[in-house]
């Protein structure tokens, strides 16, 4: 049953990305999922209805960005290094972290492909690269209420593994450990008012 649910979830997620405006429950059939009877009692942030970011952890961001640029027929976007974690309130596995990453963004309509090359310890990105190698590390959703949605994910058994402020200090990101259940980490993105 777990494999059937995972397959159904992946198909549903693909349909969600394509449709962009359906609710998760209508895209896939959750009738056989054990939590289906409590869906109406959960907080569901409207931002969870549309994927805004797909993030890929890589070993060499310069090379990866060139490959993506060629594939997408776009110029290589600016690659930058994030500020040290202590400057942007990074918390990794419950402890302050000074972790940093090189990153770049390919903007493709309403979805962004983010490439991340970890350059220090103490981040979910470095953990992913060390344990799994290169690949899709997280999917991001731009939420209306990050605190409520984060609390809901924690109630569902998905703890926070990494969070911090944007380098521009005008928003927050929160990663929840959904890897085992969903095959990918979920990121909540929230810009300040």
Buried (B, 14 or more C-beta within 10 A) or exposed (E): EEEEBEEBBBEBBEBBBEEEEBEBBEBBEBEEBEEEEEEEEEEBBEBBBBBBBBBBBBEEBEEBBEEBBEEEEEEBBEBEBBBEBEBBEBBBBEEEBBBBBBBBBBEEEEBBBBBBBBBBEBBBBBBBBEEEEBEBBBBBBBBEBBEEBBEBBEEEEBEBBBBBBBBEEEBBBBBBBBBEBBEBBBBBBBEEE
